[in-house]
Amino acid sequence: MQGLNGTEKILLIFLSSALFVFLVLGIIVLVNFIKLQRSIMRAATNIEEFTHKASQLSELMKKTGPLFKLFSASSDLLHKRKK
């Protein structure tokens, strides 16, 4: 079996280098994708917590809404009487 000649060695080095570069770039892209996925998951969790709190606030306002209307109406009556 014969060894590699000069052109074959250069081609082998070039292809090996290109493969190595693509491997490193693939790892970098994968790491950045995982970081992005984690950020999206954190944002989704925050949004879910916010919507839950907004829903609770909405329920509270439904329950206490008539009380606020009563307070507002009595406050308006007091202001009209003072004038």
TITI-765090 format. One record per residue: residue number from 1; x, y, z of N, C-alpha, C in turn. Coordinates in nm, 4 decimals, padded with zeros to 6 digits. Atoms other than C-alpha are relative to their C-alpha. Example, Ala and Ser with C-alpha at 12.3 -4.5 7.8 and 13.67 -1.06 7.14 Angstrom:
<atoms>
ATOM  nr       nx       ny       nz      cax      cay      caz       cx       cy       cz
ATOM   1  00.0890 -00.1190  00.0000  01.2300 -00.4500  00.7800  00.0900  00.1200  00.0000
ATOM   2 -00.0820 -00.1190 -00.0060  01.3670 -00.1060  00.7140 -00.0770  00.1090  00.0730
</atoms>
This chain:
<atoms>
ATOM  nr       nx       ny       nz      cax      cay      caz       cx       cy       cz
ATOM   1  00.0842 -00.1174  00.0000  00.0000  00.0000  00.0000  00.0886  00.1235  00.0000
ATOM   2 -00.0807 -00.1206  00.0124  00.1359  00.3376 -00.0972 -00.0495  00.1078  00.0949
ATOM   3  00.0366 -00.1136 -00.0818  00.1386  00.6539  00.1155 -00.0706  00.1058 -00.0831
ATOM   4  00.0703 -00.1082  00.0691 -00.0440  00.9714  00.0273  00.1020  00.0907 -00.0691
ATOM   5 -00.0882 -00.0963  00.0667  00.1103  01.2034 -00.2282 -00.0321  00.1407  00.0493
ATOM   6  00.0131 -00.1375 -00.0485  00.1326  01.5819 -00.1771 -00.1401  00.0561 -00.0139
ATOM   7  00.1345 -00.0531  00.0237 -00.2058  01.6712 -00.3294 -00.1010 -00.0665  00.0923
ATOM   8  00.0921  00.0719 -00.0874 -00.3871  01.4056 -00.1302  00.0145  00.0450  00.1452
ATOM   9 -00.0235 -00.0483 -00.1362 -00.2240  01.5251  00.1936 -00.0632  00.1377  00.0216
ATOM  10  00.0581 -00.1355 -00.0097 -00.3276  01.8862  00.1256 -00.1519 -00.0090  00.0047
ATOM  11  00.1450  00.0168  00.0020 -00.6837  01.7767  00.0437 -00.0495 -00.0593  00.1325
ATOM  12  00.0360  00.0597 -00.1272 -00.6976  01.5611  00.3580  00.0053  00.1030  00.1125
ATOM  13 -00.0124 -00.1051 -00.1028 -00.5763  01.8510  00.5770 -00.1126  00.1020 -00.0150
ATOM  14  00.1053 -00.0982  00.0243 -00.8227  02.0930  00.4149 -00.1367 -00.0533  00.0446
ATOM  15  00.1294  00.0574 -00.0358 -01.1213  01.8592  00.4571 -00.0100 -00.0250  00.1508
ATOM  16 -00.0001  00.0203 -00.1451 -01.0234  01.7716  00.8145 -00.0192  00.1319  00.0730
ATOM  17  00.0156 -00.1317 -00.0616 -00.9926  02.1391  00.9001 -00.1427  00.0510 -00.0162
ATOM  18  00.1378 -00.0439  00.0235 -01.3313  02.2182  00.7431 -00.0956 -00.0765  00.0894
ATOM  19  00.0851  00.0815 -00.0871 -01.4919  01.9306  00.9332  00.0112  00.0456  00.1448
ATOM  20 -00.0212 -00.0479 -00.1365 -01.3389  02.0547  01.2590 -00.0715  00.1335  00.0225
ATOM  21  00.0662 -00.1305 -00.0119 -01.4659  02.4099  01.1961 -00.1514 -00.0179  00.0087
ATOM  22  00.1446  00.0236 -00.0042 -01.8182  02.2830  01.1240 -00.0416 -00.0661  00.1314
ATOM  23  00.0289  00.0629 -00.1282 -01.8065  02.0673  01.4375 -00.0035  00.1039  00.1116
ATOM  24 -00.0040 -00.1052 -00.1023 -01.7079  02.3657  01.6558 -00.1185  00.0938 -00.0163
ATOM  25  00.1153 -00.0877  00.0236 -01.9714  02.5881  01.4931 -00.1304 -00.0683  00.0415
ATOM  26  00.1193  00.0737 -00.0401 -02.2343  02.3177  01.5481 -00.0164 -00.0030  00.1512
ATOM  27  00.0062  00.0005 -00.1463 -02.1468  02.2965  01.9171 -00.0404  00.1373  00.0512
ATOM  28  00.0339 -00.1366 -00.0416 -02.1642  02.6762  01.9518 -00.1475  00.0287 -00.0256
ATOM  29  00.1419 -00.0218  00.0324 -02.5028  02.6881  01.7774 -00.0891 -00.0789  00.0961
ATOM  30  00.0790  00.0814 -00.0914 -02.6334  02.4065  01.9966 -00.0048  00.0614  00.1398
ATOM  31 -00.0039 -00.0635 -00.1320 -02.5210  02.5795  02.3179 -00.0864  00.1250  00.0016
ATOM  32  00.0817 -00.1218  00.0061 -02.6799  02.9080  02.2086 -00.1488 -00.0333 -00.0121
ATOM  33  00.1393  00.0418  00.0120 -03.0010  02.7271  02.1139 -00.0550 -00.0433  00.1357
ATOM  34  00.0430  00.0428 -00.1330 -03.0185  02.5685  02.4590 -00.0200  00.1207  00.0911
ATOM  35  00.0158 -00.1222 -00.0805 -02.9640  02.9099  02.6224 -00.1277  00.0735 -00.0391
ATOM  36  00.1210 -00.0667  00.0476 -03.2396  03.0599  02.4062 -00.1244 -00.0737  00.0479
ATOM  37  00.1135  00.0795 -00.0452 -03.4740  02.7745  02.4941 -00.0265  00.0230  00.1487
ATOM  38  00.0171 -00.0261 -00.1434 -03.4131  02.8294  02.8661 -00.0583  00.1383  00.0240
ATOM  39  00.0537 -00.1353 -00.0149 -03.4798  03.2028  02.8289 -00.1476  00.0038 -00.0355
ATOM  40  00.1406  00.0048  00.0409 -03.8045  03.1326  02.6474 -00.0844 -00.0691  00.1061
ATOM  41  00.0736  00.0703 -00.1052 -03.9093  02.8871  02.9175 -00.0189  00.0897  00.1226
ATOM  42  00.0135 -00.0917 -00.1132 -03.8373  03.1463  03.1903 -00.1042  00.1071 -00.0304
ATOM  43  00.0976 -00.1017  00.0382 -04.0367  03.4085  02.9992 -00.1411 -00.0581  00.0020
ATOM  44  00.1326  00.0633 -00.0001 -04.3262  03.1661  02.9529 -00.0498 -00.0214  00.1426
ATOM  45  00.0383  00.0176 -00.1403 -04.3240  03.0894  03.3255 -00.0434  00.1325  00.0608
ATOM  46  00.0365 -00.1325 -00.0523 -04.3279  03.4609  03.4093 -00.1347  00.0457 -00.0548
ATOM  47  00.1277 -00.0387  00.0609 -04.6136  03.5211  03.1674 -00.1143 -00.0801  00.0620
ATOM  48  00.1030  00.0832 -00.0621 -04.8068  03.2291  03.3157 -00.0322  00.0498  00.1410
ATOM  49  00.0225 -00.0531 -00.1343 -04.7591  03.3683  03.6682 -00.0764  00.1320 -00.0058
ATOM  50  00.0670 -00.1284  00.0146 -04.8669  03.7144  03.5526 -00.1474 -00.0184 -00.0348
ATOM  51  00.1401  00.0210  00.0377 -05.1831  03.5852  03.3873 -00.0798 -00.0611  00.1150
ATOM  52  00.0682  00.0571 -00.1165 -05.2664  03.3829  03.6981 -00.0337  00.1098  00.1003
ATOM  53  00.0244 -00.1098 -00.0940 -05.2289  03.6923  03.9156 -00.1073  00.0945 -00.0539
ATOM  54  00.1025 -00.0856  00.0603 -05.4365  03.8971  03.6708 -00.1374 -00.0643  00.0114
ATOM  55  00.1265  00.0714 -00.0147 -05.7054  03.6310  03.6817 -00.0510  00.0097  00.1435
ATOM  56  00.0396 -00.0137 -00.1401 -05.7055  03.6405  04.0609 -00.0495  00.1412  00.0283
ATOM  57  00.0424 -00.1381 -00.0188 -05.7301  04.0195  04.0534 -00.1376  00.0233 -00.0621
ATOM  58  00.1300 -00.0126  00.0659 -06.0204  03.9971  03.8101 -00.1103 -00.0609  00.0859
ATOM  59  00.0989  00.0630 -00.0878 -06.2030  03.7565  04.0395 -00.0261  00.0852  00.1237
ATOM  60  00.0150 -00.0864 -00.1161 -06.1391  03.9862  04.3354 -00.0835  00.1230 -00.0346
ATOM  61  00.0759 -00.1181  00.0413 -06.2741  04.2840  04.1425 -00.1470 -00.0349 -00.0237
ATOM  62  00.1389  00.0422  00.0183 -06.5866  04.0865  04.0514 -00.0716 -00.0084  00.1349
ATOM  63  00.0611  00.0158 -00.1321 -06.6462  04.0134  04.4191 -00.0153  00.1335  00.0722
ATOM  64  00.0024 -00.1258 -00.0751 -06.5660  04.3608  04.5512 -00.0496  00.1173 -00.0827
ATOM  65  00.0472 -00.1072  00.0868 -06.6977  04.5622  04.2569 -00.1206  00.0742  00.0551
ATOM  66  00.1167 -00.0698 -00.0552 -07.0375  04.6360  04.4107  00.0352  00.0858  00.1218
ATOM  67 -00.0423 -00.0785 -00.1162 -06.8671  04.7557  04.7290  00.0642  00.1312 -00.0449
ATOM  68 -00.0613 -00.1222  00.0514 -06.6569  05.0012  04.5287 -00.1037  00.0944 -00.0601
ATOM  69  00.1063 -00.0842  00.0574 -06.9653  05.1238  04.3436 -00.0772  00.0701  00.1100
ATOM  70  00.0708 -00.0594 -00.1129 -07.1431  05.1819  04.6733  00.0824  00.1120  00.0622
ATOM  71 -00.0886 -00.1020 -00.0562 -06.8448  05.3718  04.8124  00.0088  00.1217 -00.0912
ATOM  72 -00.0093 -00.1095  00.0963 -06.8159  05.5783  04.4949 -00.1289  00.0823 -00.0008
ATOM  73  00.1279 -00.0710  00.0013 -07.1860  05.6634  04.4946 -00.0173  00.0830  00.1263
ATOM  74  00.0140 -00.0768 -00.1245 -07.1824  05.7667  04.8614  00.0985  00.1161  00.0027
ATOM  75 -00.0984 -00.1089  00.0071 -06.8691  05.9733  04.8018 -00.0507  00.1122 -00.0901
ATOM  76  00.0566 -00.1007  00.0902 -07.0383  06.1495  04.5105 -00.1115  00.0780  00.0681
ATOM  77  00.1087 -00.0675 -00.0724 -07.3427  06.2255  04.7265  00.0550  00.0992  00.1021
ATOM  78 -00.0604 -00.0896 -00.0991 -07.1233  06.3760  04.9975  00.0587  00.1243 -00.0657
ATOM  79 -00.0585 -00.1126  00.0696 -06.9409  06.5943  04.7485 -00.1076  00.0945 -00.0539
ATOM  80  00.1092 -00.0826  00.0522 -07.2698  06.7166  04.5962 -00.0663  00.0790  00.1133
ATOM  81  00.0627 -00.0690 -00.1129 -07.4091  06.8064  04.9386  00.0876  00.1140  00.0502
ATOM  82 -00.0899 -00.1057 -00.0479 -07.1000  07.0090  05.0293 -00.0039  00.1210 -00.0921
ATOM  83  00.0033 -00.1109  00.0960 -07.1405  07.2242  04.7196 -00.1239  00.0767  00.0138
</atoms>
